[in-house]
Amino acid sequence: MTGRVAGKVALITGAARGQGRSHALALAREGADIIAVDICAQPEWMNYPLATPGDLAETVDMVKGLDGRISPHIVDVRDKTALADAVDAGVAELGRLDIVIANAGVCPLGENEPESVWLETVSTNLTGVMNAIDVALPHLGAGASIIATGSFAGLTPQGVKNGPGGTGYSYAKRGVASLVNSLAIQLGPRNIRVNAVHPGNCNTPMLHSAPMYKVFRPDLDDPKREDVLDAFASTQIMPVPYVEPEDISNAVLFLSSDESRYVTGLQLKVDAGALLKAG
Ligand code: NAD
């Protein structure tokens, strides 16, 4: 088998759509098998649609279309026991685990959200990342690679301010960056690497959600895609409204492969200059 991650198995959370699906396809194309986890349900506190079982089935078909093997699991990353069961089952099916991509996340922006949304956001975006890494660790050996998805919003001093979901989002993503540093120090002696990717605006359903559009165009009652593109672009130095999921996958693929065998503790921004622009 050939490919940059040939013979490896990757756990990917949030794999039903968006960046997670893109990572699954990028790694499968380069020879990896995939344990795909996604909630595929709608928690009552969420204010835009999350993935569906149909989305996860599409990811499965796409990976199989690349001749990859995939073990799909509908699981909430906040539920550590269920997540451990899913990962154990995936490893039993696919034989090993080499790569963890802790990517699942939510961004429920909105001025009128209750405080409980803050807690749910942190529990998904930060504790969910820790849960995925924790349940994977017993399966990981020397040479393994862990990649957590943060956000440029977690690296800016001001973060995202819109409502409890927004502040929870920034706080959790800042926590992801910090967690990556701590784990890189703890796991380096075992030859396990831990890195973060920090996307800027990325062309996925999270960015193209009604609450996000409203944050960028508060002057409009019901902003549409064409109404927000200039506002999206204004957050970045490079002249694009967003990067594509594949741009994040390119970084993830490098960090997953042995090409980055001595890269650990890296906070890799893929943000078209958004963090620099935010100052
Ligand atoms: P997305 O909404 O398309 O994908 C997120 C996926 O995570 C969905 O499939 C969703 O069902 C899943 N998910 C949500 N909660 C879950 C849970 N509790 N358990 C399991 N799965 C769950 O958005 P995306 O852009 O692909 O997001 C991927 C990551 O990138 C997230 O961590 C997000 O915060 C981060 N990010 C996104 C952007 C952006 O502009 N899109 C920018 C910076 C960072």
Residues whose N, C-alpha, C, O or C-beta is under 5 A from the ligand:
A	BS01	NAD	G14 A16 R17 G18 Q19 G20 V37 D38 I39 C40 L50 A51 V75 D76 V77 R78 N103 A104 G105 V106 T124 T149 G150 S151 F152 P199 G200 N201 C202 T204 P205 M206 L207
